[in-house]
Amino acid sequence: MTLTTPTLKDLTSHGIVYAPGVWDGLTARLADQAGFSALCASGFAISAALGLPDAELYTMSENLHAVRTIREASQLPLVADIDTGYGNAVNAARTATKFVDAGVQGMFMEDQVSPKSCPICVGDPVDLISVTEATGKIRAVRDSVPDHVLLIARTDARGNEAIRRAQAYVDAGADMIMPVTKTFETVDEWDRCHREVGVPLMATLTASTWTEREFTPEVLDQIGVRLALLPTQVLMAAAGAVREALRRLAAGEAPADVSRDALAHHEFVDLIGFPQVEAMQRKYLPTEIGR
């Protein structure tokens, strides 16, 4: 069967694509209905949904399960965080294959030592694997996934070392480079990276970071970003709303008063697909017992 919808690679070749961070079927549905053209299975958010910090404490299988759930809830092109690939180059190749089988159209893999740590949540520096090991992992993944799948190489290095690594990662087969928010300190440095590396960049507009504040659509276009992730905005908004509702209920506020500030029941029922299920029940189930 021929795909009639554009792939993630198609979309990013025609302009900047914004992808919100989602972590389950509900957030995938909400992002889909909001009008986004792509989704990001955010490792930070998937880890948080398990009650864990983003320090590679969850397994590849747990991450893959979340990705499959997201994919079942939305057919939008999906880019996934595969952390360090969960092992050496051979492990990374198997990880990538599993995620492609789950319907992923793009993935980003980092050059930190495993287990990794979210760079905005820990002090400097983070430990990196050698360029030789990192490029081996990128080559293994590139050789294991179809050409239409975007392979995005993330580097947690800084400054000139980041550019040196990025050039090596492109030579190894990466389609895009992903500097993290600490990789560079200015827009000009991002621009230099794009010019010297020669491929599009992916940026994370992480909540409360300088990239979120300064990377306007015009700046993103200037520095060669074609995929812009919104990895934590939805997570922070959801956590804040849930915490406030629970605080009010625990304080003894009437449930009906708390519900008035939330999504209406009929809206939620429609959101999660009850009308479609009921239509199928009417079409396929017997109307009388034993019929």
Backbone torsions as a table, in degrees:
resi	resn	phi	psi	omega
1	MET	NA	133.3	-179.7
2	THR	-85.7	131.8	178.1
3	LEU	-72.5	132.4	179.7
4	THR	-102.0	-14.2	179.0
5	THR	-95.1	147.1	-178.8
6	PRO	-66.8	144.6	175.9
7	THR	-80.1	170.0	177.1
8	LEU	-61.2	-38.2	178.5
9	LYS	-64.3	-39.2	176.6
10	ASP	-61.8	-47.9	-176.2
11	LEU	-60.9	-44.8	-176.4
12	THR	-73.5	-16.5	177.7
13	SER	-79.2	-10.1	-177.2
14	HIS	-112.7	2.6	179.7
15	GLY	152.8	-172.7	-177.7
16	ILE	-78.9	131.1	176.9
17	VAL	-112.0	126.4	175.3
18	TYR	-97.2	131.1	-179.0
19	ALA	-127.9	112.9	178.8
20	PRO	-74.9	149.7	177.1
21	GLY	-77.8	122.4	177.4
22	VAL	-123.9	164.4	-175.3
23	TRP	-141.9	-4.3	178.3
24	ASP	-156.5	-176.6	-177.7
25	GLY	-66.0	-36.3	-178.4
26	LEU	-66.3	-48.0	-179.9
27	THR	-67.2	-31.6	176.2
28	ALA	-64.6	-43.6	177.9
29	ARG	-62.3	-43.8	-179.2
30	LEU	-62.6	-43.8	179.4
31	ALA	-66.1	-39.4	177.6
32	ASP	-59.9	-49.0	-177.5
33	GLN	-70.1	-22.7	178.7
34	ALA	-72.9	-18.5	176.1
35	GLY	108.1	10.8	176.7
36	PHE	-69.1	157.0	-179.7
37	SER	-101.8	-7.6	178.9
38	ALA	-156.4	162.4	-179.9
39	LEU	-128.3	155.0	172.6
40	CYS	-120.2	123.8	171.8
41	ALA	-78.8	94.0	-172.2
42	SER	-74.5	119.8	177.3
43	GLY	-62.3	-37.4	177.5
44	PHE	-59.6	-45.5	-177.5
45	ALA	-73.4	-39.8	178.3
46	ILE	-62.0	-42.0	177.4
47	SER	-63.7	-43.8	179.6
48	ALA	-62.7	-36.3	179.1
49	ALA	-64.3	-23.0	175.4
50	LEU	-88.9	1.3	-178.5
51	GLY	78.6	26.3	-174.5
52	LEU	-125.2	151.4	172.2
53	PRO	-74.0	161.5	-178.7
54	ASP	-80.5	76.7	-178.2
55	ALA	-133.5	30.9	179.3
56	GLU	55.1	40.7	176.7
57	LEU	-84.0	-27.8	175.6
58	TYR	-81.0	163.2	-177.3
59	THR	-94.1	168.7	174.1
60	MET	-56.9	-41.4	-177.9
61	SER	-64.2	-38.2	178.3
62	GLU	-67.1	-40.8	176.8
63	ASN	-63.8	-45.2	-179.6
64	LEU	-62.1	-39.0	178.1
65	HIS	-61.5	-43.0	178.3
66	ALA	-62.9	-42.5	179.6
67	VAL	-62.4	-42.4	178.4
68	ARG	-63.0	-39.6	178.5
69	THR	-63.5	-43.6	177.2
70	ILE	-60.7	-45.0	-176.6
71	ARG	-65.0	-35.3	178.4
72	GLU	-67.7	-29.9	-176.6
73	ALA	-85.8	-19.6	-177.4
74	SER	-149.0	141.0	177.5
75	GLN	-96.8	8.0	177.6
76	LEU	-64.4	148.6	175.1
77	PRO	-54.1	136.9	-172.0
78	LEU	-124.7	129.5	172.4
79	VAL	-107.9	135.9	-173.6
80	ALA	-119.9	148.5	174.7
81	ASP	-90.3	112.0	178.8
82	ILE	-104.9	21.8	174.1
83	ASP	53.2	-125.0	-179.2
84	THR	-94.6	7.2	-175.1
85	GLY	86.9	-3.4	176.3
86	TYR	63.4	44.9	175.2
87	GLY	142.4	-153.0	-179.2
88	ASN	-83.1	-167.8	-176.0
89	ALA	-61.0	-37.8	179.6
90	VAL	-66.8	-43.5	176.7
91	ASN	-61.4	-43.0	-178.3
92	ALA	-62.9	-38.9	178.0
93	ALA	-62.9	-42.4	178.4
94	ARG	-66.3	-41.6	177.2
95	THR	-57.1	-49.0	-178.1
96	ALA	-60.6	-41.8	179.4
97	THR	-61.9	-42.7	179.2
98	LYS	-62.5	-40.7	-178.7
99	PHE	-71.0	-35.7	174.8
100	VAL	-64.9	-41.5	176.9
101	ASP	-59.9	-28.5	179.0
102	ALA	-81.9	-2.5	175.2
103	GLY	103.4	10.7	179.8
104	VAL	-73.8	139.4	177.8
105	GLN	-108.7	-2.3	176.7
106	GLY	-159.6	153.1	178.6
107	MET	-151.6	147.8	175.7
108	PHE	-123.1	137.7	-176.3
109	MET	-129.7	138.9	-172.1
110	GLU	-105.8	167.4	-177.3
111	ASP	-105.5	22.7	174.5
112	GLN	-77.2	157.8	168.6
113	VAL	-68.6	139.8	177.3
114	SER	-87.7	138.5	-0.4
115	PRO	-76.5	139.1	-177.7
116	LYS	-78.0	173.0	173.4
117	SER	-139.0	143.9	176.6
118	CYS	-62.6	122.5	-173.8
119	PRO	-65.8	-22.9	179.8
120	ILE	-84.8	-3.5	-177.7
121	CYS	-111.2	-3.8	-178.5
122	VAL	-129.7	166.5	177.5
123	GLY	-77.1	174.7	178.3
124	ASP	-93.1	154.9	-11.1
125	PRO	-93.6	167.3	169.3
126	VAL	-92.7	152.5	-177.6
127	ASP	-84.7	134.6	-179.1
128	LEU	-114.4	150.8	171.6
129	ILE	-76.8	167.5	179.7
130	SER	-68.4	158.9	176.7
131	VAL	-61.2	-38.1	-179.9
132	THR	-61.6	-45.6	178.8
133	GLU	-66.7	-40.9	-178.3
134	ALA	-64.7	-43.6	-179.8
135	THR	-67.9	-33.3	175.4
136	GLY	-61.7	-40.0	178.5
137	LYS	-67.1	-40.0	179.1
138	ILE	-65.1	-44.0	178.3
139	ARG	-61.1	-41.4	-179.1
140	ALA	-63.4	-41.8	178.9
141	VAL	-68.2	-45.2	-179.2
142	ARG	-59.1	-39.1	179.9
143	ASP	-73.6	-11.9	-174.1
144	SER	-105.2	-10.3	-176.2
145	VAL	-120.3	155.8	180.0
146	PRO	-64.9	159.6	-177.1
147	ASP	-62.7	-28.7	-176.3
148	HIS	-74.5	-11.6	-178.9
149	VAL	-83.7	124.5	178.5
150	LEU	-73.2	122.9	174.6
151	LEU	-104.0	115.4	-174.4
152	ILE	-113.0	119.4	-179.2
153	ALA	-95.0	120.1	178.5
154	ARG	-95.9	139.4	172.4
155	THR	-125.4	136.1	175.7
156	ASP	-101.8	12.2	174.2
157	ALA	-72.5	174.6	-178.4
158	ARG	-124.6	148.4	169.6
159	GLY	55.7	-132.1	-176.1
160	ASN	-61.1	-36.3	178.7
161	GLU	-63.9	-36.5	177.9
162	ALA	-63.5	-41.7	179.7
163	ILE	-68.0	-40.6	177.3
164	ARG	-60.2	-44.7	178.5
165	ARG	-65.8	-43.2	-178.7
166	ALA	-59.0	-41.7	178.1
167	GLN	-62.5	-40.5	177.8
168	ALA	-66.7	-36.6	-178.9
169	TYR	-69.3	-36.4	175.9
170	VAL	-65.8	-42.9	177.7
171	ASP	-60.5	-29.2	-179.4
172	ALA	-82.6	-9.8	175.7
173	GLY	124.9	3.8	179.0
174	ALA	-70.4	137.9	177.7
175	ASP	-84.7	-30.7	-178.9
176	MET	-139.7	159.1	174.1
177	ILE	-115.8	139.5	-180.0
178	MET	-119.0	94.2	168.5
179	PRO	-71.2	145.5	174.4
180	VAL	-85.9	174.9	-174.3
181	THR	-63.5	-23.6	179.8
182	LYS	-93.5	-5.4	-175.8
183	THR	-62.3	-46.7	179.3
184	PHE	-126.6	158.4	-176.9
185	GLU	-110.4	-8.4	-177.9
186	THR	-138.8	160.2	174.9
187	VAL	-61.8	-38.3	-179.5
188	ASP	-60.9	-37.1	178.7
189	GLU	-66.9	-38.6	175.1
190	TRP	-62.1	-42.5	179.6
191	ASP	-62.1	-43.1	177.7
192	ARG	-61.4	-42.5	179.0
193	CYS	-57.7	-47.8	-179.1
194	HIS	-60.9	-44.4	-177.6
195	ARG	-65.9	-40.9	-175.1
196	GLU	-82.4	-27.2	-178.3
197	VAL	-86.7	-37.6	172.2
198	GLY	86.1	10.2	174.3
199	VAL	-129.1	163.0	177.3
200	PRO	-61.7	158.7	178.1
201	LEU	-110.4	155.9	169.3
202	MET	-114.0	134.0	-179.1
203	ALA	-119.2	146.0	173.1
204	THR	-105.9	116.7	177.9
205	LEU	-91.6	62.3	-174.4
206	THR	-64.3	139.6	-178.3
207	ALA	-55.3	135.5	175.3
208	SER	70.9	20.2	176.0
209	THR	-111.5	166.9	-177.5
210	TRP	-67.0	-29.7	179.1
211	THR	-67.5	-36.3	177.1
212	GLU	-61.7	-40.1	-176.6
213	ARG	-75.7	-39.7	-168.6
214	GLU	-102.0	-17.8	-175.3
215	PHE	-87.8	77.1	173.7
216	THR	-71.0	167.1	176.3
217	PRO	-54.8	-37.2	179.9
218	GLU	-66.2	-42.3	179.1
219	VAL	-66.4	-43.6	179.3
220	LEU	-57.3	-43.2	178.8
221	ASP	-65.1	-40.9	-179.1
222	GLN	-60.7	-39.3	-173.8
223	ILE	-96.4	8.4	172.9
224	GLY	82.6	20.2	177.0
225	VAL	-79.6	130.2	177.6
226	ARG	-117.6	-13.3	176.1
227	LEU	-133.9	116.7	-177.3
228	ALA	-115.2	114.8	-179.2
229	LEU	-89.3	143.1	171.9
230	LEU	-114.8	74.7	-163.1
231	PRO	-76.4	-24.7	-171.7
232	THR	-126.7	-6.2	-176.3
233	GLN	-61.1	-46.8	-178.9
234	VAL	-66.2	-41.9	179.7
235	LEU	-60.4	-46.6	-178.9
236	MET	-66.1	-39.9	178.7
237	ALA	-64.3	-43.5	-180.0
238	ALA	-65.4	-44.8	-179.3
239	ALA	-62.4	-40.1	178.8
240	GLY	-64.5	-42.5	-179.6
241	ALA	-67.3	-42.4	179.5
242	VAL	-65.3	-44.0	180.0
243	ARG	-60.8	-41.7	-179.0
244	GLU	-67.6	-40.8	178.0
245	ALA	-63.4	-43.1	179.8
246	LEU	-66.7	-38.6	178.2
247	ARG	-60.9	-44.2	-179.4
248	ARG	-65.5	-41.6	178.5
249	LEU	-66.3	-42.9	-179.7
250	ALA	-66.1	-27.2	178.9
251	ALA	-79.8	-2.8	176.8
252	GLY	96.5	7.2	178.7
253	GLU	-66.3	145.5	-177.6
254	ALA	-60.5	130.1	179.0
255	PRO	-53.6	-36.4	-179.8
256	ALA	-63.6	-33.5	178.4
257	ASP	-70.2	-39.6	178.0
258	VAL	-66.3	-39.8	-178.6
259	SER	-64.3	-28.9	-178.6
260	ARG	-63.2	-25.0	-179.2
261	ASP	-94.6	4.7	-176.7
262	ALA	-108.9	177.4	175.7
263	LEU	-61.6	135.6	179.8
264	ALA	-64.8	149.2	-177.0
265	HIS	-56.9	-45.6	-176.9
266	HIS	-66.3	-32.4	177.0
267	GLU	-67.4	-41.2	-179.4
268	PHE	-67.3	-40.8	178.6
269	VAL	-59.5	-43.9	177.7
270	ASP	-65.3	-40.5	-177.5
271	LEU	-58.2	-44.2	-174.0
272	ILE	-89.3	5.1	167.0
273	GLY	96.2	18.6	178.2
274	PHE	-59.8	-41.9	-180.0
275	PRO	-57.8	-38.1	179.6
276	GLN	-67.7	-40.1	178.7
277	VAL	-65.3	-42.5	179.7
278	GLU	-64.5	-36.7	177.6
279	ALA	-63.4	-40.5	177.8
280	MET	-67.9	-37.1	177.7
281	GLN	-62.3	-42.8	178.9
282	ARG	-65.0	-33.4	-176.5
283	LYS	-78.1	-38.5	-168.4
284	TYR	-112.5	-21.5	-175.7
285	LEU	-90.4	146.7	177.0
286	PRO	-64.7	145.9	-179.1
287	THR	-84.4	-15.0	178.7
288	GLU	-130.2	145.8	178.4
289	ILE	-62.7	128.7	176.7
290	GLY	85.0	-1.7	-178.4
291	ARG	-70.3	NA	NA
